[in-house]
Amino acid sequence: MRINTNVSSLVAREANTKTNTSITSSLEKLSTGLKINAAADDASGLSIADKLRTQASGLNQAVDNGNSGVALLQIADQAMAEQSNILDIVKQKLLQASTATTSTDGIEAIGKDISKLLEQIDNIAVSTTYNGTQLLMKGSAGAISAGTASGTSELKFQMGTTATDIITLGGGINVTTAGLDGMSALAASAAGWTADLDSAAGMQDLARDHLGSIDSALNTLNAWRADVGSTQNQVESSIRNLMTQVTNTLAAESVIRDVDYAEESANYNKQNIISQAGTYAMSQANSSAQNVLRLLQ
């Protein structure tokens, strides 16, 4: 028997140290709720979980982009609804000016009224904005004669985590894009209506000539308004899909990163019992050396 080096006690102490390390790790997991608290816990798992977390964050931002996009498209749709109402009124005015019961003075007054209505179509196109972006001024053809700069050629909504995950909307309507420039110039003053026209009948014929332009403008407006509605439906569908992706991505991350409390609690209790047994083993190993005294008696 040897007492200078108590090997049994050293073995028991080493085992108990490892057990206490496991208890410390288990307590950390139970207190943080995470199975992976450092790269040393699971290097590959941490790498995958971090990628999934980044992807989920990007998807959440894309959902926010989509919700903002829906608000933008609703603003554009309501603005075009008002433009449509104005075009309806312009057509009524032209029909009123086209009949024999309307006098020359009445037709001149209608011309001034139409001029103001067309001006309001342009005002709506210029003033309809979202966060500083003009919504109804698209492309070079959208520049208004008053000198207001046209907006971007199209609207792009980022609806994913890659550069190609975009939804695009182009178009826009004002007096120029609606093809009403000629009417606007003609209606700008009473003189415009009466130039080279010395009879009410001639003025009525001129009013009838513009009825086709109004119908064409309404068709243009309705076509782009339909595009806005279709784009809104597309964005809303994308939002629903993105929200499903976020849920599934976070669930996948949870499987890798989050601790299973039932499993970890069982592991902690097991390690705690082993630690107590180890402590008892060390005490027994230390006391066994005292048996050497019996040899010396």
Secondary structure by P-SEA (a helix, b strand, c coil): cccccaaaaaaaaaaaaaaaaaaaaaaaaaaaccccccccccaaaaaaaaaaaaaaaaaaaaaaaaaaaaaaaaaaaaaaaaaaaaaaaaaaaaaaaacccccaaaaaaaaaaaaaaaaaaaaaaaaccccccccccccccccccccccccccbbbbbcccccccbbbbbbbbccccccaaaaaaaaccccccccccccaaaaaaaaaaaaaaaaaaaaaaaaaaaaaaaaaaaaaaaaaaaaaaaaaaaaaaaaccccaaaaaaaaaaaaaaaaaaaaaaaaaaaaaacccccccc
